[in-house]
Amino acid sequence: MRKISVLGAVFVVATASALAACKPAPPFKEYAYPAWGFAARFWAPPQATETPAAPGQPHGLMLESKQAGRDFVVSVGEGVRPDVTIDVIAPVYARRAAKAMEVDVGPQTYAATGQGVLGREYALMKNGKPYATIRAFLANGRFYEIAAQSVLGPDDPAVKDFLDTFRITAASPATPPPSATKAPANTAPTSGA
């Protein structure tokens, strides 16, 4: 019987590990949130964090699912004033997300859901390289932010697949939260975020 060399054993283990890493990603499962007016697909059940409305702050929901080196997030805020546009609110929230992740906001492009809701897409940059992708949509008095980050980079097909699963569904329009100062709710800050 032949002995397997140490190098041969390492090669066998490395090959087995590489093949295990190459197995296909789990299928996405849709999770619908009719009261919030959207549905999205995740690999694993997302953890939900709901924030109650407060003066000047909208009622919010954040869903996050981390699996296989990917982080998928859907965040929604209710009660956006009718005069606030996607071009006003999206850059503000993209800067906030970038600041929280200690990255920079990169190029902005147009995005759309499969139902034709127009929005914006932002590349988040770390050390000058793409790090994560955010899409933003405004519909029915709600602001939606969908984000994906992968250890394989933003070109990971799972990132695009997740972002493309998001869809706006029928829901009653949300109303702006109460304001303690009588200032309009959900306004974009006039100075940096």
C-alpha positions, 0 to 999 in steps of 0.5 A: 500500500502506498503512503500519501505524502504530507503534500498530497494529503494537504492537496486532498484537504485543500481540494475538498475544501475548495469543492465544498466552498463551490457548492451552489448557494441555497435558494432564496425564499420570499418573505412578504411584508404586506403592511410595509408594502414590499417583499424580498427574498433571503437565503435565511429568515431575516432578523427584524428590528422595528422602530416606533414613530417618534416626533420627527422620526418615522416608524421603521423596519430593518430586516437583515440576513447574514449567511455564507459571507453575505449581508443582505438588508432591507430597511424601510421608513414610513411617512415620507412627506409627499414633496420629498423626492428620491433625489432628496432623500436617497443621497442623505440615507446613502451617506448615513449608511456609508458613514455607519460602515466607515466607507465612502459613497461612490457612483450613483446610477438609476435603478428600478424594481421589476414593477417599474418603481424608479430609484437610485443605486449607490456603490459604497467604496472602501479604500477606493474599491467597491465594497457594497451596493445600496438601492433606494426607492420611494413609494406609497409614502415609504422610503426603502433602502436595500443593501447587499455586501459580500466577501466575494465583492459587489460582482458576486452574483448573489448580490445582484440576485438579492437586490433584484428580488426586492419588489414593492407590493400594494399597501396603503400609503403611510402617513408622516409621523408626528412632529414635536416642533411642527417642522415637516417630518422626514426632511433631508438635513440641509447640512451634511448627514 
